[in-house]
Amino acid sequence: MFKFFKRVSTVVSSELNAMLDKAEDPVKMLDQFMRDMAEDIREVEAAVAKQIANEKMLKRKADDAQAMVDKRQKQAEQAIESGNEDLARRALQDKKEHEGQAALLKESWERAKADSDLVRNKLEEMKKEYQQMKLKKDSLKARAESAKTRTKMNRTMSSIGSDSSRQGFERMEEKVMRFEAEAETSEDLSRASRTLDDEFEDLEKNDVDDELAALKKKMGKE
């Protein structure tokens, strides 16, 4: 019976601590440990129920034996009053046998009752321990998730602020500045090209204006 309570004692044992130290994910191990403990509690409940049933059976047998003792005592008295000593003697003899049985059954019942009381108390302690561990596990699980989130954020922020990240952005900035310089150079060349074409266009316009002025002079339309 008491082997069922073994896992409760390992809660604070070095064995469990060593298992948690080696575990990649202690939260998952605690979850599994809680499932194992819940299964143990169900087994203990079944065992306790059998123990209580056995205690009640012994109590009933002890009571029946004692009832037979009382019955034979009354029958012996009745036989004496009737003047039948032989019947009274046989009643007392049978009473003596039932007294021995009643004493043994009572002793067995008392031991069974003591065991039942003990395992019931142990079971209640086990359930309380389980509930406390469940609350603690939920708290540890929340803290572990929070720690994982903070670690991930810190690693991300560290990566963003690292020298390699800054160098990457600096290289990108240099490329952008180079692209801008190339664009400005291209625009300057384009403007220079347009200015040259405009000058030649002005020359062409001047030639036409001179020809127009000469034509008007010839026709007397000045």
Secondary structure as GFF3:
##gff-version 3
##sequence-region A 1 222
A	DSSP	three_ten_helix	2	5	.	.	.	ID=ss1
A	DSSP	alpha_helix	6	9	.	.	.	ID=ss2
A	DSSP	three_ten_helix	10	12	.	.	.	ID=ss3
A	DSSP	alpha_helix	14	22	.	.	.	ID=ss4
A	DSSP	alpha_helix	26	81	.	.	.	ID=ss5
A	DSSP	alpha_helix	85	160	.	.	.	ID=ss6
A	DSSP	alpha_helix	163	218	.	.	.	ID=ss7
###
